[in-house]
Amino acid sequence: MLQVNYIRENREKVLERLSLRNFKQPELVDEIITIDEDRRQTQTSLDSISAEANAAAKQIGDLMRAGKKDEAEAIKAQTSTYKEQVKNLTEELNELETAQFNLIVQLPNLPYHLVKPGSTPEDNEEVYIHGAPAALHSKAMPHWELAAKYDIIDFELGVKITGAGFPVYKGKGAKLQRALINFFLDHATEAGYKEMQVPHLVNAASGFGTGQLPDKEGQMYHSTIDDLYLIPTAEVPVTNLYRDVIVKEDELPIKNTAYTPCFRREAGSYGAHVRGLNRLHQFDKVEVVQITHPDKSYETLEQMSAYVQSLLQKLGLHYRVLRLCGGDMSFTSAMTYDMEVWSAAQERWLEVSSVSNFETYQTNRLKLRYKGKEGKAQLAHSLNGSALALPRIVASILENYQTENGIKIPEALVKYTGFDMID
């Protein structure tokens, strides 16, 4: 959530940065500023009347102690007017604050200065490419055909049990899943991230804190009886560990990692581009989250991007890094890198990770602050990244490591799987 003071003091800059997202509601920004002016005036009036009421109360006390009861009673009779004014101004202030809040949560985060304008994924910037496409044999298959051939993932069985987008992993397919989770967690902890085990359902306050609510209600599964949401990513519970917390500056950066299943409704997702593991309603992911000092968050973003890339390199996958354009970034992000792995069998790029800096957008909602030596509490910056999401990594391994005799396991994973071939 953007800070009201910043919007008021930097109107033109705010509109300029929002335009990179193709934001077309400048009147929303102006309305927020107008309401803020009314709110501040009302607050000033309330403070003034409250001060007068307090002074009158003190004067009454002084007069009563001096034995001047009649004078005290005369002033006391006037204080009912103060009480009525305070009541009315407090109600007006609450209404203005609610109206302002309802408007400001509609504003997305401001893109960082390196983010370029654009509307679609085609406008994203390719900033790095690693390796070369795998050379496959003439009868190479997409991963859904390989899964059926080697009986390692059953999509139809998942439909029977639950519905489309909930596959069943079998035998070596299930072991490959578990191996990847352990591989990612081990490397995260080696990189200094503290492993956390967190709930898979969160309350609305947690969803609001990281920006899933009120923006993404339709993308999350909602348990209406208990008003709890199945998490779309471990980012939500992990970042909310620090909601309403003031940390010491010397505790920064805070680095956490967690493995969780993730649940996404993905309403309206159909077609060949989401076939097989390309898009699921339930999938496994290891997440990395950092809380950092504002002066170091973009340095941290580069470090997190490099860390995710190191995992892809260890798995021997051909990938590229994109800096997302304004129109393709999430509602909460100030800058995002996407990592995409090339699927030689499908002849397309598959997104396997996003690493984002949210600056103070989440921490303002979370009231997550740090206190330095000067003693003043300030908003920290939050970042997160997929390290990594399993479905498309599994798809990439199956497709890019397939041979005529089976599917090789990347060397770095063999000690986790206990086998070097799926055949």
C-alpha positions in Angstrom: 0.0 0.0 0.0 1.4 3.4 -1.0 2.0 6.0 1.7 -0.5 8.9 1.7 2.2 11.5 2.5 4.2 10.4 -0.5 1.2 10.6 -2.8 0.3 14.1 -1.6 3.8 15.4 -1.9 4.7 13.7 -5.2 1.5 13.7 -7.2 3.1 14.1 -10.7 5.8 11.5 -10.0 3.2 9.0 -8.7 1.1 9.5 -11.9 4.2 9.2 -14.1 5.2 5.9 -12.5 1.7 4.5 -12.5 1.4 5.3 -16.2 4.1 2.6 -16.8 1.4 0.1 -15.6 -1.1 1.6 -18.0 -2.9 3.0 -15.0 -5.8 5.1 -16.3 -7.4 6.5 -13.2 -5.6 9.8 -12.3 -8.9 11.0 -10.7 -8.4 8.3 -8.1 -5.1 9.8 -7.0 -6.7 13.3 -6.9 -9.6 12.0 -4.8 -7.1 10.5 -2.3 -5.3 13.8 -2.0 -8.6 15.7 -1.6 -9.8 13.4 1.1 -6.4 13.7 2.8 -6.7 17.4 2.9 -10.2 17.1 4.5 -8.9 14.5 6.9 -6.0 16.7 8.0 -8.3 19.7 8.5 -10.7 17.6 10.5 -7.8 16.2 12.6 -6.6 19.8 13.3 -10.1 20.8 14.3 -10.5 17.8 16.5 -7.1 18.4 18.2 -8.0 22.0 18.8 -11.4 21.3 20.3 -9.9 18.5 22.4 -7.2 20.9 23.7 -9.9 23.4 24.6 -11.9 20.7 26.4 -8.8 19.6 28.3 -8.0 23.2 29.3 -11.6 23.7 30.5 -11.4 20.5 32.5 -8.2 21.7 34.2 -9.7 25.1 34.8 -12.8 23.5 36.4 -10.5 21.4 38.7 -8.5 24.5 39.7 -11.7 26.5 40.5 -13.2 23.7 42.5 -10.0 23.4 44.6 -10.1 27.1 45.1 -13.6 26.9 46.4 -15.1 28.8 43.5 -17.9 26.2 42.8 -20.2 28.6 41.0 -17.6 29.6 38.4 -16.6 26.0 38.0 -20.2 25.0 37.4 -20.6 27.7 34.8 -17.6 26.5 32.8 -18.8 22.9 33.3 -22.1 23.7 31.6 -20.2 24.8 28.5 -18.2 21.5 28.2 -21.2 19.6 26.8 -20.7 21.6 23.6 -17.1 20.4 23.5 -18.2 16.8 23.9 -20.7 17.1 21.1 -18.1 18.7 18.8 -15.5 16.0 19.7 -18.0 13.2 19.0 -19.0 14.7 15.6 -15.5 15.4 14.5 -14.3 11.9 15.5 -17.1 10.3 13.5 -16.3 12.6 10.5 -12.6 11.7 10.8 -13.3 7.9 10.9 -15.5 8.2 7.8 -12.7 10.1 6.0 -10.1 7.6 7.0 -12.2 4.7 5.8 -12.9 6.4 2.5 -9.2 7.2 2.0 -8.3 3.6 2.9 -10.8 2.1 0.4 -9.3 4.3 -2.3 -5.6 3.8 -1.6 -5.8 0.0 -1.6 -6.9 0.3 -5.3 -3.5 1.8 -6.2 -0.8 -0.7 -7.3 2.8 -0.3 -6.3 5.0 2.3 -8.1 7.4 0.7 -10.6 11.1 1.2 -10.0 12.9 3.5 -12.4 14.5 0.6 -14.3 11.0 -0.8 -15.2 10.0 -0.1 -18.8 6.5 0.6 -20.1 4.6 -2.2 -21.7 1.3 -4.1 -21.7 2.1 -7.7 -22.4 4.7 -10.3 -21.8 6.1 -9.6 -25.2 7.2 -6.2 -23.8 9.4 -7.7 -21.1 13.2 -7.1 -21.3 15.5 -10.1 -21.8 18.4 -9.2 -19.6 20.3 -12.5 -19.6 20.3 -15.9 -21.3 22.2 -19.0 -20.1 23.2 -22.1 -22.0 21.7 -23.6 -25.2 18.6 -25.6 -26.0 18.9 -29.4 -25.4 19.5 -31.5 -28.5 16.6 -34.0 -28.4 16.1 -37.2 -30.4 13.7 -37.3 -33.3 10.9 -38.9 -31.3 11.0 -36.5 -28.3 7.7 -36.0 -26.5 6.2 -33.3 -24.3 6.2 -34.0 -20.6 2.5 -35.1 -20.4 3.2 -37.9 -22.9 6.4 -38.9 -21.0 4.5 -38.9 -17.7 2.1 -41.4 -19.2 4.7 -43.5 -20.9 6.7 -44.0 -17.7 3.7 -44.0 -15.4 5.1 -41.3 -13.1 2.3 -38.7 -13.2 -1.4 -39.4 -13.6 -3.5 -36.4 -14.6 -6.7 -38.4 -15.1 -6.6 -40.0 -11.7 -6.3 -36.5 -10.2 -9.4 -35.5 -12.1 -11.2 -38.5 -10.6 -10.2 -37.6 -7.1 -10.6 -33.8 -7.2 -10.7 -32.2 -10.7 -8.4 -30.9 -13.4 -5.2 -29.3 -12.2 -4.6 -31.8 -9.3 -2.2 -34.4 -10.7 -1.2 -37.6 -8.8 2.6 -38.3 -8.8 3.5 -42.0 -8.8 6.7 -44.0 -8.1 9.7 -42.2 -9.4 7.6 -39.2 -10.2 6.7 -38.8 -6.5 10.3 -39.4 -5.5 11.5 -36.7 -8.0 9.1 -34.3 -6.4 10.5 -35.0 -2.9 14.1 -34.9 -4.2 13.6 -31.4 -5.7 12.0 -30.1 -2.5 14.9 -31.3 -0.4 17.4 -30.1 -3.0 15.9 -26.6 -3.0 15.6 -26.4 0.8 19.2 -27.6 1.4 20.6 -25.0 -0.9 18.4 -22.3 0.6 19.7 -23.0 4.1 23.3 -23.2 2.8 22.7 -19.7 1.4 21.7 -18.4 4.8 17.9 -18.7 4.8 16.3 -20.0 7.9 13.8 -22.8 7.2 10.3 -22.3 8.5 7.3 -24.6 8.5 4.1 -22.4 8.2 0.3 -22.9 8.1 -1.2 -23.6 4.7 -4.3 -21.5 5.4 -4.2 -17.8 6.4 -6.7 -15.3 7.6 -7.9 -12.2 5.7 -5.5 -10.0 7.6 -2.5 -12.0 6.3 -3.9 -11.9 2.8 -4.2 -8.2 3.0 -0.7 -7.8 4.5 1.0 -9.2 1.4 -1.4 -7.8 -1.1 -3.4 -10.9 -2.1 -6.5 -9.2 -0.7 -8.5 -7.3 -1.9 -6.8 -7.7 -5.3 -6.8 -11.5 -5.9 -9.8 -13.0 -4.1 -10.9 -14.8 -7.3 -7.5 -16.6 -7.5 -7.6 -18.1 -4.0 -9.6 -20.9 -2.6 -11.7 -19.6 0.3 -13.0 -21.6 3.3 -16.1 -19.5 3.8 -17.2 -21.0 7.1 -13.9 -20.2 8.9 -13.0 -17.2 6.6 -9.6 -18.7 5.9 -7.8 -18.8 2.6 -5.6 -21.6 1.1 -2.2 -20.0 0.5 -1.2 -19.3 -3.2 2.4 -19.2 -2.1 4.5 -19.5 1.1 5.2 -15.8 0.7 2.0 -15.0 2.5 2.5 -16.8 5.8 6.2 -16.3 5.9 6.1 -12.5 5.4 3.2 -12.3 7.8 5.4 -13.7 10.5 6.6 -10.1 10.9 3.2 -8.3 10.8 3.0 -5.6 13.5 6.6 -6.2 14.4 9.4 -3.7 14.9 12.8 -5.3 14.3 16.2 -3.9 15.2 18.2 -2.5 12.3 21.2 -4.8 13.1 18.8 -7.8 12.7 18.5 -7.0 8.9 18.4 -8.7 6.5 16.0 -11.4 7.8 16.1 -14.4 5.5 13.5 -17.2 5.6 12.7 -20.1 3.4 9.7 -22.5 3.4 8.3 -25.4 1.4 4.6 -25.5 1.1 1.9 -26.8 -1.3 0.4 -23.8 -3.1 -3.3 -23.5 -4.2 -4.5 -21.3 -7.1 -7.9 -21.3 -8.7 -6.5 -19.9 -12.0 -10.0 -19.2 -13.2 -10.3 -19.1 -17.0 -7.1 -20.9 -17.7 -7.6 -23.2 -20.7 -5.8 -24.4 -23.8 -2.7 -26.2 -24.9 -0.4 -23.7 -23.2 -1.6 -24.8 -19.8 -1.6 -28.5 -20.5 0.0 -31.1 -18.2 2.2 -29.4 -15.5 2.2 -26.0 -17.2 -0.5 -24.7 -14.9 -2.0 -26.4 -11.9 -4.4 -25.6 -9.1 -2.2 -27.4 -6.5 1.6 -27.5 -6.7 4.7 -27.6 -4.5 7.1 -24.7 -4.2 10.1 -23.6 -2.1 10.0 -19.9 -1.4 12.7 -17.5 -0.2 11.7 -14.2 1.6 13.9 -11.4 2.8 13.2 -8.3 4.9 15.9 -5.7 4.3 17.0 -2.2 4.9 15.6 0.1 2.2 19.1 1.2 1.1 20.0 -2.4 0.3 16.8 -3.9 -1.2 17.8 -3.6 -4.9 21.2 -5.1 -4.2 19.3 -7.9 -2.4 17.1 -8.3 -5.4 20.1 -8.9 -7.7 21.5 -11.4 -5.1 18.2 -13.3 -5.0 18.0 -13.4 -8.8 21.6 -14.8 -8.9 20.7 -17.4 -6.3 17.7 -18.7 -8.2 19.8 -18.8 -11.4 22.4 -20.8 -9.5 19.8 -23.5 -8.9 18.9 -23.6 -12.6 22.6 -23.9 -13.5 23.1 -26.8 -11.0 20.1 -28.5 -12.7 21.8 -28.0 -16.1 18.8 -26.1 -17.6 18.8 -23.6 -20.4 17.1 -20.4 -19.1 16.7 -16.7 -19.6 16.0 -13.8 -17.2 13.4 -11.2 -18.0 12.8 -7.9 -16.3 9.1 -7.4 -16.4 7.5 -4.4 -18.0 5.1 -2.2 -16.0 2.0 -3.8 -17.4 3.1 -7.4 -16.7 4.2 -7.0 -13.0 2.0 -8.1 -10.1 -0.1 -5.5 -8.3 2.3 -5.3 -5.4 5.8 -5.4 -7.1 8.1 -2.5 -7.7 10.4 -4.6 -9.9 10.3 -8.3 -10.9 12.7 -10.7 -12.6 11.2 -13.8 -14.2 13.3 -16.8 -14.9 12.1 -19.0 -17.8 13.4 -22.4 -18.8 13.4 -23.5 -22.5 11.3 -26.5 -23.2 12.8 -28.1 -26.3 9.9 -30.5 -26.6 7.2 -27.8 -26.5 9.4 -25.3 -28.2 8.5 -22.5 -25.7 9.7 -20.8 -22.6 8.3 -21.9 -19.3 8.3 -19.5 -16.3 9.8 -21.2 -13.3 10.4 -18.4 -10.9 9.6 -14.7 -10.1 11.8 -12.7 -7.8 10.3 -9.4 -6.7 11.1 -6.3 -4.6 8.0 -4.8 -3.0 9.8 -1.9 -1.4 7.4 -0.6 1.4 4.2 -1.7 -0.3 3.8 -4.8 1.8 5.5 -3.5 4.9 3.2 -0.5 5.0 0.2 -2.9 5.1 1.9 -5.2 7.6 3.2 -2.3 9.8 6.6 -4.0 9.6 9.2 -1.6 10.7 12.8 -1.5 11.8 14.4 0.8 14.4 17.9 2.2 13.9 20.3 3.8 16.4 18.4 7.1 16.2 15.4 5.3 17.6 12.9 6.2 14.9 10.9 3.3 13.5 10.8 3.2 9.7 9.3 0.9 7.1 11.5 -2.0 6.0 11.5 -3.4 2.4 10.3 -6.9 1.6 11.3 -9.2 -1.2 10.4 -12.8 -2.2 11.2 -15.3 -4.9 10.3 -18.8 -6.1 13.3 -21.0 -5.4 11.8 -22.9 -7.1 8.2 -23.8 -8.2 8.2 -27.5 -9.0 5.7 -28.2 -11.8 7.5 -26.5 -14.7 10.9 -27.6 -13.3 9.7 -31.2 -13.4 8.3 -30.6 -16.9 11.6 -29.1 -18.0 13.7 -31.9 -16.6 11.4 -34.6 -18.2 11.5 -32.9 -21.6 15.1 -31.7 -21.7 16.7 -34.8 -20.2 14.7 -37.3 -22.2 16.6 -39.9 -24.3 15.4 -42.8 -26.4 16.0 -45.1 -23.4 14.5 -43.0 -20.7 14.8 -39.8 -18.8 18.2 -39.0 -17.2 18.2 -37.4 -13.7 20.4 -34.2 -13.5 23.6 -35.1 -11.7 23.0 -32.7 -8.8 19.7 -34.5 -8.0 20.9 -38.1 -8.0 21.9 -38.2 -4.4 18.4 -37.0 -3.6 16.5 -39.3 -5.9 18.6 -42.4 -5.3 18.3 -43.2 -9.0 19.8 -41.7 -12.2 17.2 -42.7 -14.8 13.5 -42.9 -15.2 12.8 -45.9 -17.5 
